[in-house]
Amino acid sequence: MSALRTYLPAGIVSVLFLYLRTFHLPGVPFAVSGDETLFFSRALRLLHGQVLYRDVFELVTPGTELVYAFGFRLFGVHGWVIEGWHVFLGAALCMVITSIARQLLSGALVLLPMLLFLVFDLNSAMDATHHWWSTLCALVATSVLMRGRGPWKLAACGGFCALATLFTQTQGGLLFIAISIFLAIEAGKTIEELRKRALFFVLPYLALCSAVLGYYCVRAGTSPLLTDLLIFPLTGLSGPINSPKTYLHQWPPLHGVVDLFRLIPFVIVLGLVPYVYLFSLYSLWRGRVKVEADQRIHLLLLNLVGLALFAAIASGPRFFRICTVAPPALLVFCTFLQQKEQVNCIVRYGVWSIAAVFMVCLPLRRQVQWHRTLSLPTGQVAFADPGQWQEYQWLQQRTSPGDMMFNQSDAILYLGLHNPVHVEFVNNDDFTSAADIKKILARMQSDAPRYVVLEPDMPSTSHDHSGPFRGYIHEHYCIAQVFRIGPEQIRQEVWGRCRE
């Protein structure tokens, strides 16, 4: 297929699908409430003059906040800008996946990885956090390297590895190691070739990482930067979602026939990652994959990149994180479907059919589901959850932009409120340390937020340091309203200062 006949339908289909999943027609953005709100909130704090790692806690490299801050600076703080990032990020991922597919597949099959990615992978994890941005950079680096190993290609690849590192230090660092291994393997025993590749690949990587992180060393200090980026990820990520055990406890409950359809993305994603890489490498070693020499090299590179991305999330492989590193697995899987055996042909048509049904049903369901809109400081926003809509409506009637609020980053973002504390929330494990609690209470005593949100049903753990914080809230604040949020009907209590 020609480039135009490939990229044009891929771009149209991806943008249309993503727009219908993130905007209610004709153009009202849906509210977001995942971990991405933390990054958007911190991006706003950057615009207000605060500095990451000095004034604001962050456990990953600053790329995501810098990108979102740039978007807010360019277009303003609006709900459509927030959802617009979903469309841009998803479409960019689809285009680079299609670019890689053109190096591995032929015919209409070139579009299948993009389709599988949209309906089974991205749709299951539409939370624009640092994971997706790192994966995008990793895929671009892979695509560049598939098109040659000349000096400029190596420099560009090193640059995108650096960008991946500046979004997520673990994913980018392991990506850099994986591509270094690939370049060494392909160069063979030629020392001169190894030196040339090392020079053009490594220098841009080190230069870009050093420039950005060096800036934060100057502005925030070397000690806070190392504490947030190196020490905290090793000591502060306790709890079940940051344990390998979470891998065995994330299948959705089955209560009826409809739930079987919700199970399909879990079967595909969890069934492929990381096992398809191991099977593919074994098949390449045994010569069981019938591909040309260039495609064998490309498959080797893709498998190494896929394993590196999976290794970055292996310490806490919950379904969302696995989805964010699954695109290489979908590409490898489709190379097997291209083989001419009868069973591959049957599976190929089955996968096409199921994906086509999801492609039509998912946007349609999003558009017809229950929703209510509010006119907020960030513009018109649609809510698909009654509890969230009630909470925002209640808060909007009792706050003004610039008021202080804590422990509810999504409401702070959409209502134009401010968080006076260095963290976005208080957790029930080592994510919030005893030192954090002392710092939070000291700040609240000098600049008390008007409202604080608590989740009373959050279970206590052996690493829970939040007792003094909750005690302070119960002593100085009064419960103002209670809401039930999400399908799980999580109880959220809004506490206000008693004298008000």
Secondary structure, DSSP 8 states (H G I E B T S, - for coil): --HHHHHHHHHHHHHHHHHHHHEETTTEEB---STHHHHHHHHHHHHTT--BTTTB--SS-THHHHHHHHHHHHH-S-HHHHHHHHHHHHHHHHHHHHHHHHHH--GGGGGHHHHHIIIIIGGGG----HHHHHHHHHHHHHHHHHT--SHHHHHHHHHHHHHHHHH-HHHHHHHHHHHHHHHHHHHTT-HHHHHHHHHHHHHHHHHHHHHHHHHHHHHH-HHHHHIIIIIHHHHS--SGGGSGGGGGS------SHHHHHHHHHHHHHHHHTTHHHHHHHHHHHHT-S---HHHHHHHHHHHHHHHHHHHHHTTS--HHHHHHT-HHHHHHHHHHHTS-SHHHHHHHHHHHHHHHHHHHHHHHHHHHS--EEEEETTEEEEES-HHHHHHHHHHHHH--TT-BEES-HHHHHHHT-B--SSSS---SSTTS-HHHHHHHHHHHHHS--SEEEE-TTS---TT---HHHHHHHHHHEEEEEEEEETTTTEEEEEEEETT-
